[in-house]
Each structure stands twice: as structure tokens, then as C-alpha cells.
């Protein structure tokens, strides 16, 4: 699966569901001039490149989903819907696996430049790891699938077709590829003297095909860091759009406003001319804004108190409450390489000592108490989640957790934690720098429960919250400065593979993807590589079971619970249908309709 950090992620579900749409009809805009809708999310947009390690977060994907188009998207069931107005792809060979992608003529970036094979080739170069050992190191969130495409893809004669040939059959080939950032835009950001989009594309294609990493190095740097912004960039190349909307305004930590893209003429048409997304961390504050008529959709990480507020607003205003589990799971990860209490280097390289300290700390996390006090008021049937890779309730989850031994080593046991610290010969108190995102009430509550429990075993858990998730940006922090972090991963798809994004080893921090822990185990790497090319479902389950067992043995971290979803929409709009996958309630923004 491909995951995004949940700022408000992803459990593995099973097979890929595909729904084929019919032939594309001529585009008809349904935009109503002068209309605006204001909605809310609990974290602020800060990066336009969601394919990058630093930009891969739900808070960013919500926005880019509305400003970009693609070959397909998930609905809320979730089924995969083809956008034939944008383009198409087809498997043209099984041996070797070969897939051809075509962008339709007339599908353009917001500056009028045709989207074509150069854009697709650029995404392959950036997200495949093809240049990882060169001077042009891109920092992708994931290389899953594209790392199996080691030969440079071939551009078709029409200039809008690209053919990928895989070294081995990739289990999730239908989900592996699409267009990312604009090729010409990124080149012109890196080389301002190039002002012609056609020239920019030609030079980029030549550099990729000739493996000219020296020329590509500034382009990689622009791709890695050039799309980070919290105010409207002066250079419009930084926020080129291929979708229904384009960014019109942004105020740091307050809001972002999108306006309809006049160039867009394919795919679904929205109704509102403008969409403003306000950044409101406190879910209760969102609900109050909805009650006051300031916003029309609110969502966040609910507590019992916020649910009560939502129910009161629904009763008094006619607002609709949307509830249901999301493909998101809460977890705590420990850092292996920052010189902290869980790093072997702290103990002279003694991995066994560090492992015992990690095991001891995980035994102090009161997972049942967290679920009982914070989650069950929202979902009385909630249970502790015991798997990194699968979702509770699925057949695969039941099979894996029955033999993984997760509960045996992760359930609360203060006496055992003390014994492990004694066996390790570690003096107490052991300081643990613990991060959560500033302003997240639910995670603050979780931390308080963890602090009290961990102290009983000799751990001093230090609150190191900050609002900007800086540890996820390898250009700022090649190594995570926090000893433990709590956040959630949200699924973007129903893919089987892709967990290497989180658990695979790396040598260059720019290539760590979502592995913010500095974790590495060759056995895990081999298992995840095998999973990528395994189509037999029983064998997939065997591999995933071994991955779980190894993560548990290494005391990588712990899972806590599946997210209970809560979205509230005002009586003034219809068409809100939250999805368990990212981008959540934004998935069908084109269906949002004024009631009156």
C-alpha cells in the first residue's frame, strides 16, 4: 500500500477493486460563477509535492487532489474509477510485465502546456530510485513498484505515451504510476534561463535518457524542496495545476483558497467557483465555526466531548454527522539511530541492550486504557489494533495476529518492563523525547496516559511536541531528533505492497521515504521485495506474517487503534460522502452542491 501521514493514513486492505467507466463524454463545466464553499481540516498545507518524502501527508494531498488530475481515483466504497477524460493505460504484455500510459490530447497544465510523456518520464525518474546513487538524488515518499522498472521507459511517437517494462511482475501494477510535478515547470524552476516549456522538456528527456545526473541535480533539488510553501509563491510555475482548481491565495496556518482552473476541460466538473480550506487544529473549534455558518464541512480527530458537541449542532441546525472507521491507524514508532535511549550506539553498539530498552518502553504504553478512555466513547466496539499491515476485521488480520505474537510482547506489563531494564543494566530514569503534533488534543491525551504509565517502570517521557512535522523532512533532519513519535498512517489505495515506504532500509536520508525511525533489517527488506512480486494471496499472507513477526522481535514500535472517522456537513450543502481512504471527504468535491 501507499501511505500518507495522517494529520487530522493506512491499513492494508485486500484486493484491488476496479470499476471501469464508460467512454468519456464531452466536458461541460458546471461551475456557478460567484459561488464559494469553505471547509476545514486540522493541519495546514505546506508542500505541493505529495510524491516527495517531506510532502507526503494527508494535509497536502487534500489540496493537490483538487488541483491535479490522474488516470483514476477511489470513490467511497472504495472502488477504483477510471478518468478516461484524462487518459488511459493498458497492460500490453505479461512476459515481461509491460504497461503503456497515454495522456489525452488537450489535457494541459494551467499555463496551457500539454501534459505528456515528458511529465510521465519525469515522475519515473523522481519516484523510481533510478538516480539514487548519483548526484541527482530525488527524495520520494515511496519507490514501490517503480523500483522494478530499471530500464528507462520508452516515449511513444505521439509524445503523449510512455511504456514501462517491469523486471518482474508487480502485484500492484495498476496503482504504481501517474503524473506528479510538471516537468517543464520544475526544470524552469531549476534553470530560470530556460523560458520555453518545449525546450525545458526536451532537455529533461535528454538528461534522463543520457543519465546526465550533473544536469539533473538542480532539478532534483527543485523537486525535493522547491514546492514547499505557506504563502502564494511569486513564481506560478511552483503551483501549476492539472485539475479543476488552482491555488489563488494562501495564508500560513490560516487558510488556502482555490479558484476554478479555466484551462481544465476533462474529468468531473465541480459546482463551486472557489473552495477555501481553513486550517483549524481543534475539532471543537471547527464545529463551532460550522455552527456559526463560517464553514460547511468539519472533520478531525474526535473525542467524546467533540462528538457530543457535533450531536448538539446536528440537532439544532440540521447538520449531518458522518461516522465510520477510516483506513487509518494510530501508532508509536521508536528511533533507532539518533543517539537516544533506543539506539544501539548509546550502549557502545550493543544491539541487544537497545532492543531490551525498546521492548521495555513498549510494554509501558497503556494501549487498552487509551482505547477505553479515548476511542470507545466514539466507537463502543473499538479494540486495540495488533497489526502494522492489515486492518481489523479482515480475514488476513485474523490469520496474521493469531500467530504473530503481537499481544504477548506489546500488552501493558510494568513488572516485565522493569525486569527488561534491569537485564539491560540501564539506569533509570531513562529520558524519552516524545513527539506529537502541537494542537492535537487527542494525542496530547494519549501522551499524558503514556507518561504516567511509563514513569512506573522508570521512563521519563519528555513532551517535545512541535506543529510542523519537521522530523519528516530529510533536508531539515536527516535523522529524527525525537526518540518516539505518535501519528497515523492513512491508506491511499487498496494495494498489497508498498510497506517498504515505511520499513525498508536506506543509506541516504533523502531516500528514506517514510522511514523516520532509522530502522533497517535485511530480512525485512527481502520479505518486502518478495511481497512486491507475489500474486498468490496465501503466499502474501505468509510473507506479511513474517514481516509482522520480525517488526515485533525488533521492537520497532507499536500499533494502538483504528481511527474512528467523524465528519460533519452543514445543512446548506449536499453530496458529502467521506471515504476511508485519503483524501477522505475531499474525494468527491465536484459533487458538493448548495442545497438552496
Long-range contacts (C-beta under 8 A, 24 or more apart in sequence): 1-491, 1-492, 1-493, 1-494, 1-495, 1-496, 1-497, 1-498, 1-499, 2-141, 2-142, 2-144, 2-175, 2-491, 2-492, 2-493, 2-495, 2-498, 2-501, 3-56, 3-142, 3-489, 3-490, 3-491, 3-492, 3-498, 3-501, 3-502, 3-514, 4-50, 4-56, 4-57, 4-58, 4-61, 4-141, 4-489, 4-490, 4-492, 4-582, 5-56, 5-57, 5-58, 5-469, 5-472, 5-487, 5-488, 5-489, 5-490, 5-514, 6-57, 6-58, 6-328, 6-487, 6-488, 6-489, 6-490, 6-563, 6-582, 7-41, 7-42, 7-43, 7-57, 7-58, 7-59, 7-437, 7-469, 7-487, 8-41, 8-42, 8-43, 8-58, 8-59, 8-299, 8-300, 8-301, 8-584, 9-58, 9-327, 9-328, 9-329, 9-488, 9-489, 9-490, 9-491, 9-582, 10-327, 10-328, 10-329, 10-489, 10-490, 10-491, 10-492, 10-581, 10-582, 11-327, 11-328, 11-329, 11-387, 11-389, 11-390, 11-391, 11-491, 11-562, 12-389, 12-390, 12-391, 12-396, 12-491, 12-495, 12-496, 12-499, 12-544, 13-327, 13-391, 13-394, 13-491, 13-494, 14-394, 14-395, 14-396, 14-494, 14-496, 14-537, 15-494, 15-496, 15-537, 16-80, 16-172, 16-174, 16-175, 16-493, 16-494, 16-495, 17-77, 17-78, 17-79, 17-80, 17-494, 18-79, 18-80, 18-82, 18-174, 19-75, 19-79, 19-80, 19-81, 19-82, 20-82, 21-81, 21-82, 21-83, 21-84, 22-84, 23-84, 24-84, 24-85, 24-104, 24-266, 27-85, 27-265, 27-266, 27-267, 27-269, 28-269, 29-260, 29-265, 29-269, 30-269, 30-270, 30-271, 30-590, 31-260, 31-269, 31-270, 31-271, 31-272, 31-273, 32-271, 32-272, 32-273, 32-594, 33-273, 34-273, 35-271, 35-272, 35-273, 35-274, 35-594, 36-272, 36-273, 36-274, 36-275, 36-276, 37-272, 37-274, 37-275, 37-276, 37-296, 37-297, 37-573, 37-592, 38-275, 38-276, 38-277, 38-278, 38-294, 38-295, 38-296, 39-275, 39-276, 39-277, 39-278, 39-295, 39-296, 39-297, 39-298, 39-585, 40-277, 40-278, 40-279, 40-280, 40-286, 40-289, 40-290, 40-295, 40-297, 40-298, 40-299, 40-300, 41-277, 41-278, 41-279, 41-280, 41-299, 42-279, 42-280, 42-281, 42-282, 42-283, 42-286, 42-299, 42-300, 42-301, 42-439, 42-440, 43-279, 43-281, 43-437, 44-230, 44-252, 44-253, 44-254, 44-279, 45-230, 45-250, 45-256, 45-277, 45-279, 46-228, 46-229, 46-230, 46-468, 47-227, 47-228, 47-229, 48-181, 48-227, 48-228, 48-229, 48-238, 48-239, 49-180, 49-181, 49-223, 49-226, 49-227, 49-228, 50-141, 51-123, 51-126, 51-127, 51-140, 51-141, 51-180, 51-181, 52-138, 52-139, 52-140, 52-141, 52-223, 52-224, 52-227, 53-139, 53-140, 53-141, 53-472, 53-473, 53-474, 53-510, 53-512, 53-513, 53-514, 54-139, 54-224, 54-225, 54-228, 54-472, 54-473, 54-474, 54-475, 54-476, 55-141, 55-227, 55-228, 56-141, 56-142, 56-472, 56-513, 56-514, 57-469, 57-472, 58-490, 58-582, 58-583, 58-584, 61-492, 61-582, 61-583, 62-277, 62-582, 62-583, 62-584, 62-586, 63-247, 63-256, 63-258, 63-277, 65-243, 65-583, 65-586, 65-587, 65-589, 66-243, 66-244, 66-245, 66-258, 66-275, 66-586, 66-589, 67-239, 67-241, 67-242, 67-243, 67-244, 67-245, 67-246, 67-247, 67-258, 67-261, 68-179, 68-241, 68-242, 68-243, 69-107, 69-242, 69-243, 69-244, 69-264, 69-266, 69-267, 70-178, 70-179, 71-101, 71-178, 73-587, 74-493, 74-494, 74-579, 74-581, 74-587, 75-579, 75-587, 75-588, 76-577, 76-578, 76-579, 76-580, 76-587, 76-588, 78-494, 78-579, 78-580, 78-581, 80-174, 80-494, 83-266, 83-267, 83-268, 85-266, 85-267, 86-266, 86-267, 87-160, 89-177, 91-173, 92-163, 94-169, 96-165, 96-166, 96-167, 96-168, 96-169, 97-165, 97-166, 97-168, 97-169, 97-170, 97-173, 98-163, 98-164, 98-165, 98-166, 99-163, 99-164, 99-166, 99-173, 99-177, 100-156, 100-161, 100-162, 100-163, 100-164, 101-161, 101-162, 101-163, 101-164, 101-177, 102-156, 102-158, 102-160, 102-161, 103-160, 103-161, 103-179, 104-160, 104-266, 105-160, 106-265, 106-266, 107-242, 107-266, 108-242, 108-263, 109-182, 109-184, 109-185, 109-240, 109-241, 109-242, 109-263, 110-236, 110-240, 110-241, 110-242, 110-246, 110-261, 110-263, 110-264, 111-185, 111-197, 111-236, 111-237, 111-240, 111-263, 112-263, 113-182, 113-184, 113-197, 114-160, 115-160, 115-179, 115-182, 115-242, 116-159, 116-160, 116-201, 117-155, 117-156, 117-159, 117-160, 117-161, 117-162, 118-155, 118-159, 118-183, 118-184, 118-201, 118-204, 118-205, 119-179, 119-180, 119-182, 119-183, 120-153, 120-162, 120-177, 120-179, 121-152, 121-153, 121-155, 121-162, 121-183, 121-204, 121-205, 121-208, 122-180, 122-181, 122-183, 122-186, 122-204, 122-208, 123-177, 123-178, 123-179, 123-180, 123-181, 124-149, 124-152, 124-153, 124-162, 124-164, 124-177, 125-208, 125-216, 126-180, 126-181, 126-220, 126-223, 127-180, 129-511, 131-211, 131-213, 131-216, 131-220, 132-508, 132-511, 134-211, 134-213, 134-216, 135-213, 135-214, 135-216, 135-217, 136-213, 136-214, 136-216, 136-217, 136-219, 136-220, 137-220, 137-508, 137-510, 137-511, 138-220, 138-223, 138-224, 138-510, 139-224, 139-474, 139-475, 139-510, 139-511, 140-511, 140-513, 141-501, 141-513, 141-514, 142-498, 142-500, 142-501, 142-513, 142-514, 143-500, 143-511, 143-513, 144-172, 144-176, 144-495, 144-497, 144-498, 144-500, 144-501, 144-532, 145-170, 145-172, 145-173, 145-175, 145-176, 145-177, 145-497, 145-498, 145-532, 146-176, 146-177, 148-532, 148-533, 152-208, 152-209, 155-205, 168-532, 168-533, 169-533, 169-535, 170-497, 170-532, 170-533, 171-495, 171-496, 171-497, 171-531, 171-532, 171-533, 171-534, 171-535, 171-540, 172-493, 172-495, 172-496, 172-497, 172-498, 172-532, 175-493, 175-495, 179-242, 181-223, 181-227, 182-237, 182-240, 182-242, 185-237, 185-238, 185-240, 186-219, 186-222, 186-223, 186-226, 186-237, 187-219, 188-237, 189-222, 189-226, 189-235, 189-237, 189-238, 190-218, 190-219, 190-221, 190-222, 190-226, 191-218, 191-219, 224-475, 224-510, 225-475, 243-267, 244-268, 244-269, 244-270, 244-589, 244-590, 245-270, 245-275, 248-274, 253-279, 254-278, 254-279, 255-279, 268-590, 268-591, 269-590, 270-589, 270-590, 270-592, 271-590, 271-592, 271-593, 271-594, 272-592, 275-589, 281-438, 281-439, 281-440, 282-439, 282-441, 283-441, 283-566, 284-309, 287-313, 287-568, 290-319, 290-568, 290-570, 291-316, 291-317, 293-570, 293-572, 295-570, 296-569, 296-570, 296-572, 296-573, 297-567, 297-568, 297-569, 297-570, 297-573, 297-576, 297-585, 298-567, 298-568, 298-569, 299-565, 299-566, 299-567, 299-568, 299-578, 299-584, 299-585, 300-566, 301-440, 301-441, 301-442, 301-443, 301-563, 302-378, 302-442, 302-564, 302-566, 303-374, 303-377, 303-378, 303-441, 303-442, 303-445, 304-374, 304-377, 304-378, 306-566, 307-377, 307-378, 307-566, 310-566, 310-568, 313-568, 314-568, 317-570, 317-571, 318-571, 319-568, 319-569, 319-570, 319-571, 320-568, 320-569, 320-571, 320-576, 321-566, 321-567, 321-568, 322-565, 322-566, 322-567, 322-568, 322-569, 322-576, 322-577, 322-578, 322-585, 323-378, 323-564, 323-565, 323-566, 324-564, 324-565, 324-578, 324-580, 325-379, 325-562, 325-563, 325-564, 325-565, 325-580, 326-490, 326-562, 326-563, 326-564, 326-565, 326-580, 326-584, 327-391, 327-490, 327-491, 327-580, 327-581, 328-488, 328-489, 328-490, 328-491, 328-562, 328-563, 328-565, 328-580, 329-385, 329-391, 329-488, 329-489, 329-559, 329-560, 329-561, 329-562, 329-563, 330-385, 330-446, 330-486, 330-487, 330-488, 330-559, 330-560, 330-561, 330-563, 331-388, 331-486, 331-487, 331-488, 331-489, 331-557, 331-558, 331-559, 331-560, 332-362, 332-365, 332-450, 332-484, 332-485, 332-486, 332-557, 332-558, 332-560, 333-484, 333-485, 333-516, 333-517, 333-556, 333-557, 334-358, 334-361, 334-362, 334-483, 334-484, 334-517, 334-555, 334-556, 334-557, 335-479, 335-480, 335-482, 335-483, 335-484, 335-485, 335-516, 335-517, 335-518, 336-517, 336-518, 336-519, 336-520, 337-479, 337-480, 337-517, 337-518, 338-479, 338-480, 338-481, 338-482, 338-483, 338-518, 340-432, 340-433, 340-483, 341-426, 341-430, 341-431, 341-432, 341-483, 342-483, 342-484, 343-518, 347-424, 347-426, 352-424, 353-424, 353-425, 353-426, 355-554, 355-555, 356-420, 356-421, 356-423, 356-424, 356-426, 357-420, 357-421, 357-424, 357-426, 357-430, 358-554, 358-555, 359-409, 359-417, 359-420, 359-555, 360-416, 360-417, 360-418, 360-420, 360-421, 360-424, 360-457, 360-459, 361-417, 361-430, 361-432, 361-454, 361-457, 361-459, 361-484, 362-409, 362-410, 362-555, 362-557, 362-558, 363-409, 363-410, 363-411, 363-412, 363-413, 363-414, 363-416, 363-417, 363-420, 363-457, 364-412, 364-414, 364-417, 364-450, 364-453, 364-454, 364-456, 364-457, 364-459, 365-410, 365-412, 365-450, 365-453, 365-454, 365-558, 365-560, 366-412, 366-449, 366-450, 366-453, 367-410, 367-411, 367-412, 367-558, 367-560, 367-561, 368-411, 368-412, 369-412, 369-449, 369-453, 370-446, 370-449, 370-560, 370-561, 371-560, 371-561, 373-445, 373-449, 374-442, 374-445, 374-446, 375-561, 375-564, 378-564, 378-566, 379-564, 382-561, 382-562, 382-564, 383-561, 384-559, 384-560, 384-561, 385-559, 385-560, 385-561, 385-562, 386-410, 386-559, 387-548, 387-559, 388-499, 388-503, 388-547, 388-548, 388-551, 388-556, 388-559, 389-499, 389-544, 389-547, 389-548, 390-544, 391-562, 392-562, 396-541, 396-544, 399-541, 399-545, 400-541, 400-544, 400-545, 400-548, 401-548, 403-545, 403-549, 404-545, 404-548, 404-549, 404-552, 405-549, 405-552, 406-548, 406-552, 406-559, 409-552, 409-555, 410-552, 410-558, 412-453, 414-453, 414-456, 414-457, 417-457, 417-458, 418-457, 418-458, 421-457, 421-458, 428-457, 428-458, 428-459, 429-455, 429-458, 429-459, 429-460, 430-458, 430-459, 430-460, 431-459, 431-460, 431-462, 431-483, 432-459, 432-460, 432-461, 432-462, 432-483, 432-484, 433-462, 433-464, 433-481, 433-482, 433-483, 433-484, 434-461, 434-462, 434-463, 434-464, 434-482, 434-483, 434-484, 434-485, 434-486, 435-464, 435-465, 435-466, 435-471, 435-482, 435-484, 435-485, 435-486, 436-465, 436-485, 436-486, 436-487, 437-465, 437-466, 437-467, 437-469, 437-487, 438-465, 438-466, 438-467, 439-467, 443-486, 443-487, 446-486, 446-560, 447-486, 471-516, 472-514, 472-516, 474-509, 474-510, 474-512, 475-510, 478-509, 479-509, 479-518, 480-516, 480-517, 480-518, 485-516, 488-563, 489-514, 490-581, 490-582, 490-584, 491-580, 491-581, 491-582, 492-581, 492-582, 493-581, 494-581, 496-531, 496-540, 497-528, 497-531, 497-532, 499-528, 499-531, 499-547, 500-525, 500-528, 500-529, 500-532, 503-528, 503-547, 503-551, 503-556, 504-528, 517-556, 517-557, 519-554, 519-556, 521-550, 521-554, 523-550, 524-550, 524-551, 571-595, 572-596
